[in-house]
Structures are given as structure tokens and as C-alpha cells.
């Protein structure tokens, strides 16, 4: 019984795994959002701005998912 009580009370006080998931999710959302922003139609005032070198250019297909794959 003493061992069971010791195991039950010997827990970390800060949820490191939950914090790691939160930080990684925020970084992923920011990255995906930035790529989507720079590849979308630009809002008023941003038409003449250039795309940063680190953001890949995504080419849109007329019928995505239909027809033969482009190789």
C-alpha cells in the first residue's frame, strides 16, 4: 500500500507533453498560415509586395484531383 501511495503522489507538476504539443501546433499553424497568405490573392495595399524566398510557390491546377497525374 505504501508503494502505491508513493507512485500516485510522485507525478510531475507541469505537463511537459501538453506544452510541447501546444508549441509545435502553434509553429505548424503559423507556418501553414504564412504559406497560404503569400500564395493567396493579396489584399488591398499588398498587391506589389514580393514573396519571401523561403515561401514556396504553389501552382493551382484547373481541376485538382481529376484526370491523369502530372509527372
Buried (B, 14 or more C-beta within 10 A) or exposed (E): EEEEEEEEEEEEEEEEEEEEEEEEEEEEEEEEEEBEEBBEEEEEEEEEEEEEEEBEEEEEEEEEEEEEEEE
